[in-house]
Amino acid sequence: MIMIEAVVEIPPSALTEEILRAIIEEFITREGTDYGAYEYSLDEKVEQIFEQLNKQEVVIQFDQRTESVNIVRKNSAVVW
């Protein structure tokens, strides 16, 4: 039996800006409600995630088993 990595890190540079923004927006709106002290606009939240990606604080992961994409803090990223 051949074992395939289940989770693959996707570098932002491998994605078009349109696809990258769509992934970020889907991630942000996944929960649907923001309970923070300050209400940020979608554009502000997208910019925050872009900055975190550029600083390599978060990474984009694709789970081949569930065919889903997630953005996770680098120190909590799944490593196979």
C-alpha positions, 0 to 999 in steps of 0.5 A: 500500500502506498501512503500519500501525505494527507495534508499538503502546505500550499505556498501563497505564491503558488496561487493567483491573487484571486484564488488566494483572496477567495480562500482567505474570504472563505476561511474568514466567513466560515464561522459567520459571527465575530464576537470581538470588541471591535468589528472589522470589515471583511476587507480589514480581516482579509488584509490581516490574513495577507499580512500573517501569510507574508510574515509566515505566521500562518500557512495554507494547508490542503487536506487531501482526504477531506479535499478542504483548505484551512489556514492555521498558525504555523506553530500548529500546522499539521506535519506529516 
